[in-house]
Amino acid sequence: MLLRRSSVLLLIVALSVPAVHAQKIFERKRPEIIPTDGKMRRGGLYFGLGATYTLTRFKNTEEELFRVADTVYNVTFDPNGRFGFYAEAGWFHATRDPVILDYWDFGLAYKQLNGAQAHDGLLHLDLNENDTVVPTTGSGRFAEQYLTLHVNANKFFQLGDYSFIQLTLGANADWDFSSSRNYDGDVFVVADQEFPPDLIAQVHAKVGYGFKVSKRLLIIPALETPFFNAVPIEKEWGSLYWFNSRYHPFILSVRFLFLRYPKGFACPPAIKHNAFEKSKEYKPDSYHP
């Protein structure tokens, strides 16, 4: 009988130990960046500041601008990116179950896209006979100011209790409300130039490394770039044309995201609905009314 009881006890212990380990495995190891316990309000404000840059190609090559009979015009364009200012503000909405997404955000932004271009050309006249060569040069700059409407889907990958990587997929619509463009060059180069439309629509990606610096504040530095143009549709990989060259915008920003908690987290006292419940109070044995 003692052996049987011991066997039953060992069996119970053997079954309970894996259950305890399984519970520990599935327990959350780190506190949530955006709590889903119901205490935090799901919506809140954010704003961000940063800089833009228009990245260009890394190597210039000579290209043939046109050929008419014995006349050939070869040009080497030298585009250069420049920095601009960026600012954003908007509203975020946290998801109830952050398995796929942690939060959405919707907002407005102001951004500048600036750049420059220079060129050196050789105009060959009567190429097959005397080959008279006329050198040409030129340069110019552009400065665009955009009002941007954006929407983003964001996912956290926690690295620690208060640090995380944020991956973002979003869309932006940009309205060019102010532009400044000037170019000093020959008529052939100027005639071949093109510019983005006043309204641009793109799909972009963003990667950030964020920190939860307090119970109510997330700081998320991030790098954003478009990878698809809906308008203008013919341009590839989010690049845009100014003058005679392609420029690819990048945005480096720091976002400040504010979590909101209702005031007063203390549990309210239990409501006693009737006289019987009100009378159910513990009284020590020594109590004598």
N, C-alpha and C positions, 0 to 999 in steps of 0.2 A: 504493500500500500504506500509506503514511504517513497519507494522507487517510482511508482506511478505519479505521485504528487510532484516529485522532483522533475520528472519528465515533462509534465504539463506546465510547470513553472518555467522550465528552460525553453519550451516551445513558445510560450507567451512572450518571453524576453527576446527570443530570436526573431519573432514576428514584429515586435515593437521597435527594435533597433533600426531596421531598414526604413520603417515608416518615419522615424524621427529624422534620419538622414535625408530622406526624400523631401520632408517638409523644409529642412534647411536649404536644400538645393533650390527649391522653388520660391523661397523667401526672397524679397527684394533686398539686394545687397547695398544699394546706394539710395539716398533720398532723391525723390523726383525733382528735376529742375523746375518744372511747372507742376505743382501738386494737383492730384486728381481726387483728393479725399473729400471734395465738396466744400472745403473752407475758403478756397480762393475763388474770387469772381473770374469768370472765364474770359472776360474782355478787358482790355486796357489800352493805354496810349504808348506810343513809342516815337522817338525822334532820332535822327542821325545826322552826322556831319562827315564830310570826306572830300576827296579829290578825284577828278577824272583824268584820264590820259588816253590819247589817240595813238595806239601802236601802229607802226608802219612796217614794211618789209625790212629785212636785215641786209639785203644786198641789192644794189641797183644795176640794171643792165640796159644797154642801148637797145632802142626799139625803133622800128620804121614807122614814122607817123603817117606818111603817104608817099605814093609813087605815081607820077604822071609822065608818061613818055620817058624822056631822058632826065627828068628831074626827080630827085629822091631826097627826102628829109628824114634824117636820123636824129633822134633826141634821147638823152638820158635824163630822166626825171629823178629828183632827189627829195622825197617827202620826209617830213620830220614831225613827230608828235609834240604836243605841248600840253601842259597841265591846265586844269580848270577847277572850278569850285562845285561842290555838291552838297545839298541839304535835303532832308526828307522828314516827313511827319505823317502819322496815321494811326490806325486802330488795329489791334491784333485780337484774334479769337482762338482760345485754346480748345482743343478737341477733348471729348470725354474719355476716349480710349486711345492713347498715343502709341498704338502699335505701328501704324503706318505713318501718321503725321502727328506732330506735336502742336502746331498752331498754324493758322492762316493769318496773313496781314494784308491790309488794303490801305493805300496811302497816296499822297502827292509828293512830288519832289521837284526841286529846281536843279538843273545841271547845265554846265558849260562844256562844250566840245570845241577845242581849239587845235589848230595845226598850221603847218607851213609847207611850202613846196618851192623848190628852185629847179631850174633846168639848164642844160647846155646842149645845144644842137648844132648839126652840120647840114647845111642846105647845099646839096650837090646839083649844080646847074650844068646841063649838057654833059651828063655822066659819061657817055660813050665817046665823046670827042675831046674837048678841052678839060672837062671835069673841074669847072670853076666851083670853089668851095666858099660858102658864106657862113661864118660862125654866128650863132645866136645864143643869147642868155636871157633869163627872166626869173622872177621870183614873186611870191605873194603869200598872204596869210588869210586865214579865216577864223572867225570867232562867232560861235552859235550859242544862243541861249534857249533852253527848252523848259517847258512845263510838262512834267511827266506824271501820268497816272499808272500805278503799278499794283499788281496782285501777286502774292507769293504763297507757296505751300512749303512748310519748313519741317525738317526732321532732325532731332537731336541724336547723337551717339555719345554717350557719357564716357569720359576718360577718368573721372574721379567724382568725388561727392559734389564738387562745385565747378567742374570744368567739363567742356563738351565740344564736339565738332558739330557744326550745323551745316546741313546740305539743303539747298533751296532750288526749286524750280518755279519760274514765274513768267509773267508777261508784262510788257510795258508799252504804253502808247505815248509818244512824244510829240508835242506841238512846238514848232520853232517860231517863237513870237518875236525874236530879234536876231538879226544876223549882220555881220560885218565881213565883207570879202573884198580884197583888192589884189590885183595881179598886174605886174609890169612885164610884158612879154610880147612876142611877135604875134601877128594875127592868126597864124596857123595853129599855134599852141592854144591860144584863147578860144578859137572856134571849136577845138576838140574837147573842151572842158565840160564837165557835168557836175551836178550837185544833188544832194538828197532832197526829197520833197518836203514841204512844210510839215506834213504829218507822217510820222514813222511808227510802225507797229512791229514789235519784235518778241521773240521768246528768249529768255535769258536763264543762265545758271549762276549760282552763287555758292561759295564755300567760306565758312567762317570758323573761328576758334573763340568760343565764348566762355564767360565766367559768371557765376552767380555770386555777386559781391555782397549781397545782403538778402534778407528775406523778401524784399520787394523790388530788387533791381538786378537785371541782367545786362551785361555789357558784352557786345558781340562785334568785334572787328571782322570784316568780311571783304572778299574780292568778288566782284560781279562782272560778267561779260555776256553780251548777246551771242547766240549761236545760230539763230534763224531769223531771217527777215520776212515778215508777211507783207510789209509795205516799206520799201520797194521790193517786190518779190524776186526780181532777177538777180539780186546781189547775194553772194554766197557767204555762209558762216557768220552772219551778223556784221560784215564789213560794209562801209559806206564810202562813196566816192565824193571827194572834193578836188576841184581842179582836174588833174589828169592821173590821180593816184588813189589808192584804196587805203582807208584808215579803219582800224578796229578799236572801238571804245572799250575802256576798262574803268571800273569804279571801285575805288578803295574807300570804305566807309567804316565808321564806328557807330553802331546802333545802341541806344539806351532804351531798354524795354522795361516798363513799370508794371509789376504785378499788384493786384488790388485785393485786399482782404477786408471783409466787413469788420466793423468795430465790435469788440467784445466777443471773445471766443469761449468764455466760461459757460459751462452747461447750466441751463436754467434749473431751478429746483423742481423736483417732481410735484406734479399736481395731484392733490388728494381730492378725489371726486365725491366722496361721501363720508358720513360720520364713522362708518366702520373702518375705512382706510385711515382716517385721521386718528382713530383710537389705537391703530396698530403701531405703537411706539414702544421701544424697548425700555423696560424699567428694571433696575437691579432688584435682587431679592430683598435687599435692605430697605426698599422703598415702602413707606407706609404713609398714605395720604392723611 
